[in-house]
């Protein structure tokens, strides 16, 4: 059994019933959706109520830092409390200086506010970091939180730094790209420090195609070849890694 630890499900992108059905054919039985803004958080809450297999992380992406207020932070906290049975983390949160350097201070404020909620409710965080490694690492280290570095694509040195402060690395379809150096990082770190994600509908292993959670198996097989582990071994280790970080209870744990 596999778990897609980070994706974005919406009726605009998918027939969700069909997507879940196709995923289960590939032994992807549980899904953790990542919130990004107020509207998306609400949609994910409704999905988690409709589908037993769907868990959620709620949060505000740095892209929206300039419009998030203290009232929005209070709303987020209320949603975390009210949906505690399905909320398994706070995310997708973090820093993005690639396009958003002009909102740097607001991004840092927003990240720290959400890390306060993570500590208050003992939840892991799902971190987006783009062109902001120095600030991201130092803020996470200072706040003593744990979680996942979403869509990790950094160096081996950076990987080890994040791992040393209690984070796992979210590895997705990028690892399968021919021009990606991520496979070299994956080869040199311990499999216990990895979780798999698709970031659907983005970053498909098949260039030019919309990504789906069923592709977790493709990513797992690719990483398994790098680590010289069987499919069964990969499933067992990845399941433990995911459950350890997100503290969720799933059926069929014998897998």
N, C-alpha and C positions, 0 to 999 in steps of 0.2 A: 504494500500500500504506500502511496505517495501523498504528500500534501503540497499544494502550491502555496508558498508562504507569502506571496505578494502578487496581486493582480488587481485589475480595475474592471469590474463587471457593470455593465449598464445596458438597458434596453435599446439604447441608441446604437450600440456596437454589435449586439448579439441577440439571438433568440436564446435566452439564458437556459431554458429547459434543455435545448439541444446541445448547448455547450457543455453542460454538466453531464449529460448522457454520454457524449463522446469522450469526455475526460475519464469517466468511470470505466469505459472499455479499456483504457490504458492504465487502469489501477490508480488513477488520481481521484481520491475519494473525498478529500476535504480541501477547503479553499479559504484563504485569509485575504479579504479585500482591504485595500488601502485607501483611507479617506484623504481628500486634498483640500476641500472647501466646504462651506456650509451646506450647499445643495447636495454635493456628493456624499457628505456624511449622512444626511437624511436618507438618501437613496440606499446607502449601504445598510443602515439600520433596518430599513424595510426588507431588504434582501435577507438579512440574518433572521428575521422573523418568519419569512416565507420558507427558507431552505434550512433544514437541520444541518446540512453540510457546510454552511457558510458561516465563518467567524469574521470578525471585523477589527481593524485598527482605525481609530478616529483621530483626526488631526488636521492642521492647516499647513499646507505646502508653502515653502518660502516664496513661491511665485505670487502668493496672495498677501504677503506681509504688509503691504502698504494700505490695505483696506480692513485688516483685522483690528478689532477694538477690544477693550477690556470686557465689554458686554459679550462679545463673541467667545472670549475665553471662559466666561461664566457659563454660557450656553454649552460649550464643549464639555465642561466639567459635569454639568447636569446630565448630558447624554451618556457620558461614561458611567455615571452612577446608575442611571435608569436602565441601562442595557448591559449591566455588569456580567450577565451570564454569557453574553456573546462577544463582549469587548475583550480582546486578548492583548492589546497593546495600544500605544499612541503613535500615530504615523499616518501619513507620510510627512515627516517634519524634517527640518534641517536648514541648510544654507546653500544658496546657489548664486555665485558671483559671476557666472558666465554671461548672463544677460542682465543681472540685477544688482550691479555694484552700487547703483545710486540708492538702493534701499538697504544697504548693508547693515546699518545700525538698527533699523526696524526688524530685519530678519533675525538679528542676534537677540533682540528683545523678545520676539515671538518664540524663538527656539527655547530660550531660558524659561519663559512662562509655561511652555508645554512640558519641559523637563521637570518643573515643579509639580505638575499634575502627575507625571510618571512616578515620581518619588512618593507623593502623597498616597497614591493608590497602588503602589508596588507593581507597576506595569512596565514591561519592556518597551523600548522605543524602536521605531523603524526610521532610519536616518537616510535622508537624501543629501548628498554632498557633491557639489560640482564646482570645481575651481576654488574650493574653500577648505582644503584639507587641514591646514594649520589651525584655523579658528574652530572648525568642527571638532577636531581631536581634543584640543585644549578645553573646550567647553564641556565635552562629554566626560573627560577625565576629572575635571573640577567638580562635576555634579554627581559623579559616582553612580551612573546608571548603566544598565546593560540592554542588549537588544541586538539588532541586525543592521549592518551597513548595507542598505539597499543598493542593488545594481553595482556592486563593487567592481572597479576597473583600475585600481591603483597599482602601485609597485609592491614588490614583496616586502620591502621595508615598512611601507604604510600598512600593509596587511598585518604584519606582526605587531605593530604598534596598537592597532585596534583590538586585535586578539588579546593582547596583554592587559587591556583594561576591561575585558569581559564581553567583547562583542563577537558575534559570528558574522561571516561574510555571506551576503546574498548573491548567489551565482545564478546567472540566467543565460539566455540564448547567445549572448555576446561571446561566451567561451567557445562556441562552435565556429565562430567566424575565422576565416583563413588568416586575416591580418591582425587577429587579436593576440596580445601578449598575455592575456589572462590565463591561458592554459599553463604557462610557465609558472605563474604564481600558484595555481591550484596544485601543480605537481609537487611543490615544495612546502605546502602547509598541510597540517593534519586534517583528515576528513572530518574529525569531530568539530572542526571550526567552521563548517560550511552548512548552509541551508540552501535549498533550491527554490527559485521563483521564476515566473515567466514575465511578469510586468505586462501581461496581456491588457490591451490589444497591441502593445508595442514590442519591439525587439524580438521578433520571431526568429527561430533558427533557420527558417526558410525566408530568404531575402525577398521583400516585396509582398509578403503575405501577412494577413492579420494573425497575430499570435493568439493561442488558446491554451488553457491549462493542461490539455492533453499532452502538450509538448514537454511537460516536466519529464516524462519518460525518456525523451530524446536527449535532454540535457543530462539526466542521470546516467544514461548509457555512455555518453561521451565522457563525463567525469569519471565514471567507473573504469573506462579504458585507460584513462590517465593514471588512476590510482591502483589499477590492477585488482579491482574488486568485482565480484559477480553482481548480477542484478539483485539477488536475494540479500547479499551483504549490504549493498547500497541502500536498499529499502529499509533494512533494519537500523542502520546507522543514521540515516537521514531522518527517519521517524523519531528516533530518540533525541537527536539534535533539536528538532522542531518542538517537540513536546517539552523539552527542558527549558527552552527559551520562552515559549508562549504559555506554558503551564495549562494546556488544554487536555481534556479527556475525550478520547475517541474510541469507537468500537473497533473490534478486530485487531487489537494491539499485539496479538500473537504474531502478526506479520513483521 
